[in-house]
Amino acid sequence: MTLRNALRIPASQVTDEAVYLQRRKFVAALAVAPALGLPGCADAVPPPPEGATVTEAEARAGFKTDEPLTRYEDVTSYNNFYEFGTNKDDPSKAARTLRTSPWSVAVGGECDKPGTLSLDDLLKGLTPEERIYRLRCVEGWSMVIPWLGVPLADVLKRFAPNSRARYVAFTTLADREQMPGLRYRSIDWPYREGLRIDEAMNPLTLLATGLYGKALPQQNGAPLRLVVPWKYGFKSIKSIVAITFTRNPPHCSWNQLQPSEYGFFSNVNPDVDHPRWSQKTERRIAGSGSKLFAERIPTRLFNGYAEQVGEMYAGMNLKRWF
């Protein structure tokens, strides 16, 4: 069976119907409503606590999981990538219009060695490794995915961020010719995200170039995307064309649209509900052969990566800084 004809999961089987319809209604409203005029990321974000580190052994414990993998067919056919449409199967059904070669990434801001590099030069000398991570969507569904990529920290260090670099901003390609979804004002294009620099440098944070041992498909963020496994999936920005070191919290697309619903940190937290639905449980997409099932399981703090990332948020009020 080709990818185009692969099994596609009805949203009602994975995301609670009320959740799905509420978020779709919100997105649809953006297309006809005037700009919301809402602020971007918080003006003041708590700095990382001093001495917050993770040992190599602790980090490596988070690189794998024995949980059943989500099937390749499902990972590549149930996607949020609004640049190719707002329905879950739109990105996988879209024509293969994204030109991933040549591809370059501009890196700048508060660093001593800025530059625009081809993807090959950006990753030169780094050996891709497999990381099996849980992916938790803010909508209440989750997957387990074997990613292929390199630690983001190894790439960022090459540009020598200076002492003023407190955050890292990321920008997605925005090209109407290649991305038909940009014709609709579902968000303020281009898609943007950001991390505190200690989050970006955490060993778990990955620049992914593939999954299941294959190059990233268009719908999964080809050719380069971020994977931050302890945060909700929308923080793992796709098709990256720019990385910028900043002094102040960068603009983040969903946070800018609705800051009361999508925080700057967006750490997975079962004790902090989305204003329109609970985050205490999730539907895990998993399957065996041709049989697909989605079971509801408890959501864990930091998506189960507290040992690797918890110290970065020591002393923070996680309900305020969600």
ZITASUL-V524973 format. One record per backbone hydrogen bond with DSSP energy under -0.5 kcal/mol. CO is the residue of the C=O (numbers start at 1). NH is the residue of the N-H. Records with the same first field share a line. If there is no record, write none. Layout:
BEGIN
CO = NH ; NH
END
This chain:
BEGIN
3 = 6
8 = 10
10 = 13 ; 14
11 = 14 ; 15
16 = 20
17 = 21
18 = 22
19 = 23
20 = 24
21 = 25
22 = 26
23 = 27
24 = 28
25 = 29
26 = 30
27 = 31
28 = 31 ; 32
29 = 32 ; 33
49 = 52
51 = 53
55 = 59
56 = 60
57 = 61
58 = 62
59 = 62
60 = 63
63 = 132
69 = 287
71 = 74 ; 75
72 = 76
74 = 77 ; 78
79 = 81
81 = 84
82 = 85
83 = 181 ; 182
85 = 81
87 = 90 ; 91
88 = 79
89 = 93
90 = 94
95 = 97
98 = 100
103 = 119
105 = 107 ; 117
106 = 243
107 = 115
108 = 245
109 = 111
110 = 162
115 = 107 ; 117
117 = 105
118 = 122
119 = 123
121 = 124
123 = 126
126 = 128
129 = 149
131 = 133 ; 147
133 = 145
135 = 137 ; 143
136 = 233
137 = 140
140 = 283
141 = 137
142 = 285
143 = 135
144 = 70
145 = 133 ; 147
146 = 212
147 = 131
148 = 209 ; 210
149 = 129
150 = 207
151 = 154 ; 155
152 = 155 ; 156
153 = 157
155 = 158
156 = 159
157 = 160
159 = 112 ; 113
160 = 112
162 = 165
164 = 166
166 = 197
167 = 246
168 = 195
169 = 244
170 = 193
171 = 241 ; 242
175 = 178 ; 179
178 = 180
179 = 182
180 = 183
181 = 184
184 = 186
187 = 189
191 = 172
192 = 253
193 = 170
195 = 168
196 = 199 ; 200
197 = 201
199 = 202
202 = 205
205 = 152
206 = 208 ; 227
207 = 150
208 = 225
209 = 216
210 = 148
211 = 214
214 = 211
217 = 220 ; 222
218 = 221
221 = 224 ; 239
224 = 240
225 = 208
227 = 206 ; 229
228 = 231
230 = 268
232 = 235
233 = 236
235 = 237
237 = 226
239 = 173
241 = 106
242 = 171
243 = 108
244 = 169
245 = 110
246 = 166 ; 167
252 = 256
253 = 257
254 = 258
258 = 261 ; 262
266 = 232
268 = 302
269 = 272
271 = 273
274 = 277
277 = 274
280 = 299
282 = 284 ; 297
283 = 142 ; 285
284 = 286 ; 295
286 = 293
288 = 291
290 = 292
291 = 288
293 = 286
295 = 284
297 = 282
300 = 303
301 = 304 ; 306
302 = 305
305 = 308 ; 309
306 = 310
309 = 312
310 = 313
311 = 314
313 = 316
316 = 318
317 = 320 ; 321
320 = 322
322 = 266
END
